[in-house]
Amino acid sequence: MTPATDVTARHLLVVDDDDRIRTLLKEFLARQGFRVTAVAHADAAKRMLQLLDFDLLIVDVMMPGEDGFSLSKWVRSNSNVPIMILTARGLADDRIMGLTIGADDYLSKPFEPQELLLRIEAILRRTGTKPALPKTIAMGSFSFDLERGELTKSGAPVRLTEAEAQLLKYLAERANIPVDRMDLAKDSVDTTGRAVDVQVTRLRRKIETDPKNPRYLQTVRGKGYMLAPD
């Protein structure tokens, strides 16, 4: 299926104690362009919710300790973040319970990944959640201001060309998401992608300790590039 549209920087939290399901969900949703954090139980989910902003929660019901219904009730009493319950408990009474406590949707396992994706897109459209982009990102001693397009090292300005600043901003807005090099090149004067490669090389010389083994501006084989800030 074609990756979901307009999901740049949409951050999903998956809560499921099944290692296999949790990993499959994270990999599938990441391929659709979402940022995904996955945890195994309610306590970890609460900690993440107190630290980060999420656009949607995907919550299992049957988990050790606090179950998904209780977690969803706690979330709804503290936040308006959309909730999808994804569980093997598919009885009508269970669905009614989930929706009554404030879940936005309820999908039973086993499920079709494409149906899950369509339901996620529908929730995000309906709730009108917007990506919450950071104002700055950190890369070791470097900091990049997305609004100003300015790079600093330990507070001192680092000169960027206009093309370098635009490229870094584009990648920063899609942090931890692989970006096709041809997408990066489409608005440049050289649509072959070679100019992008040159700009990436120059940026690496400015922000990487070892430009030949980049920590932050990574090459994604067969795809393009990805910025992986701290």
C-alpha positions as CSV (number, residue, x, y, z in Angstrom):
1,M,0.0,0.0,0.0
2,T,1.1,3.6,-0.7
3,P,2.4,5.2,2.5
4,A,-0.1,7.3,4.4
5,T,-0.3,10.9,3.2
6,D,0.4,13.9,5.3
7,V,1.8,11.9,8.2
8,T,5.1,13.7,8.5
9,A,6.2,13.8,12.1
10,R,3.0,12.1,13.3
11,H,4.2,10.2,16.4
12,L,2.3,7.0,17.4
13,L,2.6,5.2,20.7
14,V,2.1,1.4,20.5
15,V,1.3,-0.3,23.8
16,D,1.3,-4.1,23.6
17,D,2.9,-6.8,25.7
18,D,3.3,-9.2,22.8
19,D,6.9,-8.8,21.5
20,R,6.0,-10.1,18.1
21,I,2.9,-7.9,17.5
22,R,4.7,-4.9,19.0
23,T,7.6,-5.3,16.6
24,L,5.4,-6.0,13.6
25,L,3.3,-2.9,14.3
26,K,6.4,-0.7,14.8
27,E,8.0,-1.9,11.5
28,F,4.8,-1.7,9.5
29,L,3.8,1.8,10.7
30,A,7.3,3.1,10.3
31,R,7.2,2.0,6.7
32,Q,4.1,4.1,6.2
33,G,6.0,7.2,7.3
34,F,5.0,7.5,10.9
35,R,7.3,8.0,13.9
36,V,6.6,5.0,16.2
37,T,7.5,4.4,19.9
38,A,6.5,1.0,21.3
39,V,6.3,-0.1,24.9
40,A,5.2,-3.3,26.6
41,H,3.0,-2.2,29.4
42,A,0.9,0.6,30.9
43,D,3.5,2.0,33.3
44,A,6.0,2.5,30.4
45,A,3.2,4.1,28.3
46,K,2.4,6.6,31.1
47,R,6.1,7.6,31.4
48,M,6.3,8.2,27.7
49,L,3.1,10.2,27.7
50,Q,4.5,12.5,30.4
51,L,7.8,13.0,28.4
52,L,6.6,13.3,24.8
53,D,3.6,14.4,22.7
54,F,1.9,11.8,20.6
55,D,-0.7,12.1,17.9
56,L,-2.3,8.7,18.5
57,L,-2.1,5.7,20.9
58,I,-2.6,2.1,19.8
59,V,-3.4,0.1,23.0
60,D,-3.8,-3.6,23.6
61,V,-6.3,-4.6,26.3
62,M,-4.9,-7.8,27.9
63,M,-1.6,-6.9,29.4
64,P,0.1,-7.9,32.7
65,G,-0.5,-5.3,35.4
66,E,-2.8,-2.5,34.4
67,D,-4.9,-3.5,31.4
68,G,-5.6,-1.4,28.3
69,F,-9.1,-0.3,29.4
70,S,-7.7,1.2,32.6
71,L,-4.8,2.8,30.7
72,S,-7.2,4.3,28.2
73,K,-9.4,5.7,31.0
74,W,-6.3,7.3,32.6
75,V,-5.2,8.8,29.3
76,R,-8.6,10.2,28.6
77,S,-8.8,11.8,32.0
78,N,-5.4,13.5,31.4
79,S,-5.3,14.1,27.6
80,N,-7.3,14.5,24.4
81,V,-4.8,12.3,22.4
82,P,-6.8,9.9,20.2
83,I,-6.9,6.3,21.2
84,M,-7.3,3.1,19.1
85,I,-7.8,-0.1,21.1
86,L,-6.3,-3.1,19.2
87,T,-7.1,-6.4,21.0
88,A,-8.2,-10.0,20.7
89,R,-11.2,-9.2,22.9
90,G,-13.7,-8.7,20.1
91,L,-17.1,-9.2,21.9
92,A,-19.7,-6.5,21.6
93,D,-19.5,-5.8,25.4
94,D,-15.7,-5.2,25.1
95,R,-16.2,-2.8,22.1
96,I,-18.8,-0.9,24.0
97,M,-16.6,-0.7,27.1
98,G,-13.7,0.6,25.1
99,L,-15.7,3.3,23.3
100,T,-17.5,4.3,26.5
101,I,-14.3,5.1,28.3
102,G,-13.2,7.3,25.5
103,A,-11.4,5.3,22.8
104,D,-11.8,6.7,19.3
105,D,-11.9,3.3,17.6
106,Y,-11.8,-0.4,18.4
107,L,-10.2,-3.0,16.2
108,S,-10.1,-6.7,16.9
109,K,-7.2,-9.1,16.4
110,P,-6.4,-10.7,14.0
111,F,-6.5,-7.6,11.8
112,E,-5.5,-6.6,8.3
113,P,-2.6,-4.1,8.3
114,Q,-4.3,-2.1,5.6
115,E,-7.5,-1.8,7.6
116,L,-5.4,-0.6,10.6
117,L,-3.7,2.0,8.5
118,L,-7.0,3.3,7.0
119,R,-8.5,3.5,10.5
120,I,-5.5,5.4,11.8
121,E,-5.8,7.9,8.9
122,A,-9.5,8.3,9.6
123,I,-8.9,9.1,13.3
124,L,-6.2,11.6,12.5
125,R,-8.4,13.3,9.9
126,R,-11.4,13.4,12.2
127,T,-9.5,14.6,15.2
128,G,-7.5,17.2,13.2
129,T,-4.3,16.5,15.1
130,K,-1.3,18.3,13.7
131,P,2.3,17.3,13.8
132,A,4.1,18.9,16.8
133,L,7.4,19.9,15.3
134,P,10.3,20.8,17.6
135,K,11.7,24.3,17.3
136,T,15.3,23.0,17.6
137,I,17.0,19.6,17.3
138,A,20.2,18.6,19.0
139,M,23.1,16.7,17.4
140,G,25.8,16.3,20.0
141,S,27.3,19.8,20.5
142,F,25.3,21.1,17.5
143,S,21.8,22.6,17.6
144,F,19.7,23.4,14.6
145,D,16.8,26.0,14.8
146,L,14.1,24.9,12.3
147,E,12.3,28.2,12.3
148,R,15.4,30.3,11.6
149,G,17.4,27.7,9.7
150,E,20.4,28.4,11.8
151,L,23.0,25.9,13.0
152,T,25.2,26.4,16.1
153,K,28.0,24.5,17.8
154,S,28.1,25.0,21.5
155,G,26.3,28.3,21.0
156,A,28.5,29.6,18.2
157,P,27.0,30.0,14.7
158,V,28.0,27.6,12.0
159,R,27.7,29.0,8.4
160,L,25.4,27.1,6.1
161,T,24.6,27.8,2.5
162,E,21.0,28.4,1.6
163,A,20.8,24.9,0.0
164,E,22.4,23.3,3.0
165,A,20.0,25.0,5.4
166,Q,17.0,24.0,3.4
167,L,18.1,20.4,3.1
168,L,18.9,20.2,6.9
169,K,15.5,21.7,7.7
170,Y,13.7,19.3,5.4
171,L,15.4,16.3,7.0
172,A,14.9,17.7,10.5
173,E,11.2,18.1,10.0
174,R,11.2,14.4,9.1
175,A,13.6,13.3,11.8
176,N,14.2,9.5,12.1
177,I,12.2,9.0,8.8
178,P,14.1,7.8,5.7
179,V,13.6,10.4,2.9
180,D,14.0,9.5,-0.8
181,R,17.0,11.4,-2.3
182,M,14.8,12.2,-5.3
183,D,12.3,13.8,-3.1
184,L,15.1,15.9,-1.7
185,A,16.2,16.8,-5.2
186,K,12.8,17.6,-6.8
187,D,13.0,21.3,-5.9
188,S,16.6,21.8,-6.7
189,V,18.2,22.8,-10.0
190,D,19.7,19.4,-10.4
191,T,16.9,16.9,-10.2
192,T,19.2,13.9,-10.7
193,G,20.1,13.9,-7.0
194,R,23.8,14.5,-7.5
195,A,23.5,18.0,-6.0
196,V,21.8,16.5,-2.9
197,D,24.7,14.1,-2.5
198,V,27.1,17.0,-2.6
199,Q,25.2,18.9,0.0
200,V,25.0,15.9,2.3
201,T,28.7,15.5,2.0
202,R,29.3,19.1,3.0
203,L,26.8,18.9,5.8
204,R,28.5,15.9,7.2
205,R,31.8,17.7,7.3
206,K,30.1,20.3,9.4
207,I,28.1,18.3,11.9
208,E,29.8,14.8,12.1
209,T,32.8,13.9,14.1
210,D,33.7,11.3,11.5
211,P,32.0,12.3,8.2
212,K,32.8,8.9,6.6
213,N,30.9,7.1,9.4
214,P,28.1,9.5,10.1
215,R,26.1,9.3,13.3
216,Y,23.4,11.9,12.5
217,L,23.1,12.3,8.8
218,Q,22.7,8.7,7.8
219,T,22.5,7.0,4.4
220,V,19.6,4.6,4.1
221,R,20.5,2.0,1.6
222,G,18.2,1.8,-1.4
223,K,16.2,4.9,-0.2
224,G,18.1,8.1,0.5
225,Y,19.0,9.9,3.7
226,M,17.7,10.2,7.3
227,L,18.5,12.6,10.1
228,A,18.8,10.9,13.4
229,P,19.2,13.6,16.1
230,D,19.8,13.0,19.8
